[in-house]
């Protein structure tokens, strides 16, 4: 009997420190760089595609934040809620919503920051910025991490993989130009280090695959396809990780669009 590929994916992802490249340090750095309101009213943050919420936990370390976390996968939301309960000091500052971030039910015009790490590709960079901007307060900012080319001449192996996985991927300069084209100013940009791909994502994921491999091998071609795709991704980064990466973009609506 074959396993649903979605179930295989969730089995491998749940319980990992993160569900994509990143780190507590990079989330905190991006938060420090983002414009935020002054005063005692706090900072309202909308986190989209939060997964199990590693970045949410970091954002909640800042006592002024109130976070609305959105993911369409209920098991991720449940794991985030368990993490928050274990953290023990976030009462009243976290709201979870299980829904697609393309069709948000949260109120418009109330968030100081909209946050999305390693998930904006699902909509497309420019499309997502345009769709999410109405949910910002005046003076708010959008903070995203996006896959980018770090060279103008990537290898054929890297091009072949990303043409299949994310053909819209651009360089930092091209991504900056796209942000400006859809009405945003780029306030800051920085790239993740290789360690931020491996330490909390690829290394734990590879260990999880090894532990589950014997069970998954007997579960049909769909399970093997999920494992093959993940292994291909990790092996490519081992050989071509200097050619592409994730970059954080801190973005504010241009004058006239806010």
Steps between C-alpha positions, in 0.01 A plus 500: 500500500641839395526797731360839409801719408357772725505261796859404421597867486329576832653192663846626407437867584318485833735523795786660306653815653399690184309427181738688274836679499543764769594558861386682812784746440390588146138547609612728784731692267218560252271614781763747621534639147128537439326833569267470797261736676619688805294517814327257731243346266722208402583355160239299311668232285329281241714190430398323178592142411630459855540121495566376851597851599874527564494865392184560703679387817785742428264790431319431827831541683451872437254595776329772298381261226157350448505233229230363272644182345347353183560163336269285290626173653326418827778273632744793479258726686455237770877464542537878522235513773683227692827696471328812625351314796844364587653847473260614767529878472290586196149501646279735304770585245453214251205430275509210253298478180483193277441630149662565163703822497365570153150536647542673835208563733695720741407871509670742262703799605589383852851349482827682559700215346413223257752218527567203270809279513576256217139479380427800277599294194163320527326814369786671321696792641330790325154346515527441875619853577206646308253263666626555856563877498138593592540318832772745612442804716628829358873501567516120516749269333515158336791272596564191288775252429512404133708255296749688280784436261836614639675486163421606146645172367357208699599144413283284277411273792373793706309649208338165420383449858364850556337515157290208626447621856480881471558629147416856610808520726703817440819668618488742792516791257216364288290427809562853625390637162183289512417630848538856374291421194204394715529806723744423782825654620769258609628620837750219573622171353721228645566138407493189717824318568556138399484403867146635511402248232667205672489544876126516561356367174699274269697312768194419716302417185766259379507330841120472493508341152762248610295402805179463300652351184435133579132568565458725199673265254207262528235767450503532124641718227336818629697487825822430312436796271474737798825367645675516162401865450623598848829314458553659160445844653750438782763349271471794263556746784811307605652550155343828382416688820716796400277560198166559672356567842232678698498875549294703745330805351359773725246688290279805547225627269624783283357846553155516351435130557502485881 
